Amino acid sequence: MQMQRLNIQLPRDLKAKLDAERNRGTTAAGLIRHLLEQHFKGKRAA
């Protein structure tokens, strides 16, 4: 699978929460990828 880059802007409060997750060992890319997969998986089922 070929990966593509995505640039997004976040409000400071969301960025701070994302940084806190990174400190716990979760990468920003991994978390966002997981959330998008879950979102689109739900869309197909509906």
VOBA-1610 file (N, C-alpha, C; in pm, whole numbers, padded with zeros to 5 digits, always signed):
BEGIN
Met+00085-00117+00000Met+00000+00000+00000Met+00090+00124+00000Gln+00065+00214-00094Gln+00141+00338-00100Gln+00077+00441-00008Met+00158+00502+00076Met+00108+00601+00172Met+00116+00740+00110Gln+00023+00824+00149Gln+00017+00963+00106Gln+00028+01053+00228Arg+00081+01171+00210Arg+00093+01266+00321Arg-00030+01355+00328Leu-00059+01399+00450Leu-00172+01486+00475Leu-00130+01592+00575Asn-00153+01716+00542Asn-00123+01827+00633Asn-00254+01882+00686Ile-00266+01891+00817Ile-00388+01946+00876Ile-00353+02049+00983Gln-00446+02136+01010Gln-00430+02232+01118Gln-00528+02195+01228Leu-00482+02207+01352Leu-00563+02174+01469Leu-00568+02290+01565Pro-00678+02304+01637Pro-00679+02402+01747Pro-00577+02361+01854Arg-00529+02457+01928Arg-00425+02429+02028Arg-00466+02323+02129Asp-00593+02323+02172Asp-00634+02226+02272Asp-00628+02082+02217Leu-00666+02064+02091Leu-00657+01930+02033Leu-00511+01888+02012Lys-00427+01983+01972Lys-00285+01953+01954Lys-00222+01914+02086Ala-00260+01980+02194Ala-00207+01946+02326Ala-00248+01805+02366Lys-00372+01767+02336Lys-00418+01632+02367Lys-00345+01528+02282Leu-00320+01563+02157Leu-00245+01474+02069Leu-00102+01457+02119Asp-00041+01566+02164Asp+00094+01558+02221Asp+00097+01472+02347Ala-00007+01480+02428Ala-00013+01397+02549Ala-00020+01249+02512Glu-00093+01217+02407Glu-00099+01077+02361Glu+00038+01031+02311Arg+00108+01120+02246Arg+00242+01087+02196Arg+00335+01054+02312Asn+00320+01126+02422Asn+00402+01099+02541Asn+00370+00962+02600Arg+00252+00910+02571Arg+00213+00776+02619Arg+00250+00666+02520Gly+00312+00706+02406Gly+00359+00606+02311Gly+00277+00593+02184Thr+00173+00672+02169Thr+00090+00667+02049Thr+00135+00776+01953Thr+00165+00740+01829Thr+00204+00842+01733Thr+00080+00916+01682Ala+00100+01040+01641Ala-00010+01119+01586Ala-00064+01051+01461Ala+00025+01007+01374Ala-00017+00943+01250Ala-00095+00814+01278Gly-00048+00736+01372Gly-00116+00612+01407Gly-00255+00635+01462Leu-00268+00734+01549Leu-00399+00765+01608Leu-00496+00817+01502Ile-00450+00909+01420Ile-00537+00965+01315Ile-00576+00857+01215Arg-00481+00772+01176Arg-00510+00662+01083Arg-00616+00569+01143His-00601+00534+01270His-00696+00447+01338His-00836+00509+01340Leu-00844+00636+01376Leu-00973+00704+01383Leu-01040+00711+01245Leu-00962+00739+01142Leu-01019+00743+01007Leu-01068+00606+00962Glu-00991+00502+00992Glu-01034+00366+00957Glu-01164+00331+01027Gln-01175+00364+01154Gln-01298+00336+01229Gln-01416+00417+01173His-01391+00540+01139His-01497+00626+01084His-01551+00567+00954Phe-01463+00530+00863Phe-01508+00481+00734Phe-01561+00339+00741Lys-01515+00262+00836Lys-01571+00128+00857Lys-01717+00140+00898Gly-01749+00235+00984Gly-01886+00259+01027Gly-01974+00309+00913Lys-01918+00388+00824Lys-01995+00441+00710Lys-02037+00328+00616Arg-01951+00229+00598Arg-01982+00119+00506Arg-02093+00031+00562Ala-02094+00016+00694Ala-02194-00071+00757Ala-02332-00009+00753Ala-02340+00122+00748Ala-02470+00192+00752Ala-02539+00191+00616
//
